[in-house]
Protein backbone atom coordinates (compact mmCIF):
# COMPACT_ATOMS: atom_id res chain seq x y z
CA UNK A 1 0.00 0.00 0.00
CA UNK A 2 1.66 3.23 -1.14
CA UNK A 3 1.59 5.99 1.47
CA UNK A 4 3.75 8.63 -0.21
CA UNK A 5 6.38 9.22 -2.85
CA UNK A 6 9.70 10.53 -1.58
CA UNK A 7 12.23 12.73 -3.37
CA UNK A 8 15.66 13.74 -2.10
CA UNK A 9 17.12 17.06 -3.27
CA UNK A 10 20.82 17.81 -2.85
CA UNK A 11 23.39 20.15 -4.37
CA UNK A 12 25.01 19.08 -7.66
CA UNK A 13 27.86 16.68 -7.09
CA UNK A 14 26.54 15.50 -3.72
CA UNK A 15 27.40 11.88 -2.90
CA UNK A 16 25.77 9.53 -0.34
CA UNK A 17 29.04 9.46 1.63
CA UNK A 18 28.43 13.15 2.41
CA UNK A 19 25.18 12.41 4.27
CA UNK A 20 25.00 14.63 7.32
CA UNK A 21 27.70 17.02 6.05
CA UNK A 22 25.69 19.32 3.76
CA UNK A 23 22.09 20.55 3.66
CA UNK A 24 19.52 18.54 1.72
CA UNK A 25 15.77 18.49 1.27
CA UNK A 26 13.50 15.47 1.57
CA UNK A 27 10.06 15.91 0.05
CA UNK A 28 7.12 13.60 0.75
CA UNK A 29 4.18 13.68 -1.66
CA UNK A 30 1.30 12.11 0.24
CA UNK A 31 -0.98 9.63 -1.50
CA UNK A 32 -3.40 9.28 1.43
CA UNK A 33 -4.83 11.36 4.26
CA UNK A 34 -3.21 11.28 7.70
CA UNK A 35 -3.58 13.18 10.94
CA UNK A 36 -0.55 15.25 11.87
CA UNK A 37 -0.45 13.73 15.35
CA UNK A 38 -0.25 10.26 13.79
CA UNK A 39 2.59 11.38 11.51
CA UNK A 40 4.46 12.70 14.55
CA UNK A 41 3.93 9.50 16.57
CA UNK A 42 4.99 7.23 13.69
CA UNK A 43 8.03 9.44 13.06
CA UNK A 44 9.15 9.02 16.66
CA UNK A 45 8.67 5.24 16.45
CA UNK A 46 10.83 5.15 13.32
CA UNK A 47 13.47 7.42 14.90
CA UNK A 48 13.86 4.87 17.72
CA UNK A 49 15.14 2.32 15.18
CA UNK A 50 18.54 4.06 15.29
CA UNK A 51 18.81 3.41 19.03
CA UNK A 52 17.56 4.74 22.33
CA UNK A 53 16.56 8.39 22.62
CA UNK A 54 16.91 10.31 25.86
CA UNK A 55 13.38 10.51 27.36
CA UNK A 56 13.61 14.30 27.69
CA UNK A 57 14.57 14.64 24.02
CA UNK A 58 11.88 12.18 23.02
CA UNK A 59 9.13 14.13 24.79
CA UNK A 60 10.34 17.47 23.40
CA UNK A 61 10.73 16.13 19.86
CA UNK A 62 7.28 14.50 19.87
CA UNK A 63 5.65 17.71 21.11
CA UNK A 64 7.47 19.73 18.45
CA UNK A 65 6.47 17.34 15.65
CA UNK A 66 2.85 17.35 16.85
CA UNK A 67 2.93 21.14 16.70
CA UNK A 68 4.69 21.27 13.30
CA UNK A 69 3.04 18.51 11.28
CA UNK A 70 -0.48 19.28 10.00
CA UNK A 71 -3.10 16.83 8.87
CA UNK A 72 -2.40 15.94 5.23
CA UNK A 73 -4.52 14.74 2.33
CA UNK A 74 -3.82 13.02 -0.97
CA UNK A 75 -1.71 15.39 -3.06
CA UNK A 76 -0.21 17.39 -0.20
CA UNK A 77 3.57 17.73 0.06
CA UNK A 78 5.73 18.20 3.14
CA UNK A 79 9.35 19.15 2.52
CA UNK A 80 12.00 19.05 5.20
CA UNK A 81 15.33 20.85 5.00
CA UNK A 82 18.10 19.09 6.91
CA UNK A 83 20.83 21.56 7.73
CA UNK A 84 23.35 19.51 9.75
CA UNK A 85 24.72 22.60 11.48
CA UNK A 86 21.29 23.97 12.43
CA UNK A 87 18.57 21.33 12.54
CA UNK A 88 15.40 20.91 10.49
CA UNK A 89 12.91 23.22 8.80
CA UNK A 90 9.60 22.12 7.31
CA UNK A 91 7.16 23.47 4.72
CA UNK A 92 3.77 22.31 3.47
CA UNK A 93 2.24 22.66 0.02
CA UNK A 94 -1.39 21.64 -0.21
CA UNK A 95 -2.35 19.89 -3.47
CA UNK A 96 -1.75 22.47 -6.19
CA UNK A 97 -0.80 25.17 -3.67
CA UNK A 98 2.21 27.29 -2.82
CA UNK A 99 4.58 26.06 -0.08
CA UNK A 100 4.07 27.62 3.34
CA UNK A 101 6.54 27.35 6.24
CA UNK A 102 5.51 25.04 9.07
CA UNK A 103 8.40 25.86 11.38
CA UNK A 104 11.69 24.46 12.55
CA UNK A 105 13.37 22.45 15.25
CA UNK A 106 16.88 23.84 15.61
CA UNK A 107 18.45 20.69 17.04
CA UNK A 108 21.02 18.88 14.89
CA UNK A 109 20.49 15.61 16.83
CA UNK A 110 16.77 15.72 16.07
CA UNK A 111 17.42 16.38 12.39
CA UNK A 112 19.87 13.51 12.09
CA UNK A 113 17.41 11.09 13.69
CA UNK A 114 14.41 12.43 11.79
CA UNK A 115 15.97 12.28 8.32
CA UNK A 116 17.50 8.96 9.30
CA UNK A 117 13.97 7.53 9.13
CA UNK A 118 14.56 7.41 5.37
CA UNK A 119 18.32 7.81 4.96
CA UNK A 120 20.06 5.91 7.78
CA UNK A 121 21.14 2.27 7.48
CA UNK A 122 18.64 1.50 10.29
CA UNK A 123 15.64 2.54 8.15
CA UNK A 124 12.66 0.22 7.99
CA UNK A 125 12.60 0.77 4.21
CA UNK A 126 16.06 -0.14 2.83
CA UNK A 127 14.89 -0.21 -0.82
CA UNK A 128 13.52 3.34 -0.51
CA UNK A 129 16.76 4.45 1.14
CA UNK A 130 18.80 2.96 -1.68
CA UNK A 131 16.61 4.68 -4.27
CA UNK A 132 16.78 8.06 -2.51
CA UNK A 133 20.56 7.87 -2.17
CA UNK A 134 20.98 6.77 -5.77
CA UNK A 135 22.20 3.34 -4.77
CA UNK A 136 19.56 1.63 -6.94
CA UNK A 137 16.85 2.37 -9.51
CA UNK A 138 14.20 5.12 -9.48
CA UNK A 139 12.72 6.44 -6.25
CA UNK A 140 10.16 4.04 -4.88
CA UNK A 141 6.88 4.73 -3.12
CA UNK A 142 6.65 3.77 0.51
C-alpha positions in Angstrom: 0.0 0.0 0.0 1.7 3.2 -1.1 1.6 6.0 1.5 3.7 8.6 -0.2 6.4 9.2 -2.8 9.7 10.5 -1.6 12.2 12.7 -3.4 15.7 13.7 -2.1 17.1 17.1 -3.3 20.8 17.8 -2.8 23.4 20.2 -4.4 25.0 19.1 -7.7 27.9 16.7 -7.1 26.5 15.5 -3.7 27.4 11.9 -2.9 25.8 9.5 -0.3 29.0 9.5 1.6 28.4 13.2 2.4 25.2 12.4 4.3 25.0 14.6 7.3 27.7 17.0 6.0 25.7 19.3 3.8 22.1 20.5 3.7 19.5 18.5 1.7 15.8 18.5 1.3 13.5 15.5 1.6 10.1 15.9 0.0 7.1 13.6 0.8 4.2 13.7 -1.7 1.3 12.1 0.2 -1.0 9.6 -1.5 -3.4 9.3 1.4 -4.8 11.4 4.3 -3.2 11.3 7.7 -3.6 13.2 10.9 -0.5 15.3 11.9 -0.5 13.7 15.4 -0.2 10.3 13.8 2.6 11.4 11.5 4.5 12.7 14.6 3.9 9.5 16.6 5.0 7.2 13.7 8.0 9.4 13.1 9.1 9.0 16.7 8.7 5.2 16.5 10.8 5.1 13.3 13.5 7.4 14.9 13.9 4.9 17.7 15.1 2.3 15.2 18.5 4.1 15.3 18.8 3.4 19.0 17.6 4.7 22.3 16.6 8.4 22.6 16.9 10.3 25.9 13.4 10.5 27.4 13.6 14.3 27.7 14.6 14.6 24.0 11.9 12.2 23.0 9.1 14.1 24.8 10.3 17.5 23.4 10.7 16.1 19.9 7.3 14.5 19.9 5.7 17.7 21.1 7.5 19.7 18.5 6.5 17.3 15.7 2.9 17.3 16.9 2.9 21.1 16.7 4.7 21.3 13.3 3.0 18.5 11.3 -0.5 19.3 10.0 -3.1 16.8 8.9 -2.4 15.9 5.2 -4.5 14.7 2.3 -3.8 13.0 -1.0 -1.7 15.4 -3.1 -0.2 17.4 -0.2 3.6 17.7 0.1 5.7 18.2 3.1 9.4 19.2 2.5 12.0 19.0 5.2 15.3 20.8 5.0 18.1 19.1 6.9 20.8 21.6 7.7 23.3 19.5 9.7 24.7 22.6 11.5 21.3 24.0 12.4 18.6 21.3 12.5 15.4 20.9 10.5 12.9 23.2 8.8 9.6 22.1 7.3 7.2 23.5 4.7 3.8 22.3 3.5 2.2 22.7 0.0 -1.4 21.6 -0.2 -2.4 19.9 -3.5 -1.7 22.5 -6.2 -0.8 25.2 -3.7 2.2 27.3 -2.8 4.6 26.1 -0.1 4.1 27.6 3.3 6.5 27.3 6.2 5.5 25.0 9.1 8.4 25.9 11.4 11.7 24.5 12.5 13.4 22.4 15.2 16.9 23.8 15.6 18.5 20.7 17.0 21.0 18.9 14.9 20.5 15.6 16.8 16.8 15.7 16.1 17.4 16.4 12.4 19.9 13.5 12.1 17.4 11.1 13.7 14.4 12.4 11.8 16.0 12.3 8.3 17.5 9.0 9.3 14.0 7.5 9.1 14.6 7.4 5.4 18.3 7.8 5.0 20.1 5.9 7.8 21.1 2.3 7.5 18.6 1.5 10.3 15.6 2.5 8.1 12.7 0.2 8.0 12.6 0.8 4.2 16.1 -0.1 2.8 14.9 -0.2 -0.8 13.5 3.3 -0.5 16.8 4.4 1.1 18.8 3.0 -1.7 16.6 4.7 -4.3 16.8 8.1 -2.5 20.6 7.9 -2.2 21.0 6.8 -5.8 22.2 3.3 -4.8 19.6 1.6 -6.9 16.8 2.4 -9.5 14.2 5.1 -9.5 12.7 6.4 -6.3 10.2 4.0 -4.9 6.9 4.7 -3.1 6.7 3.8 0.5 
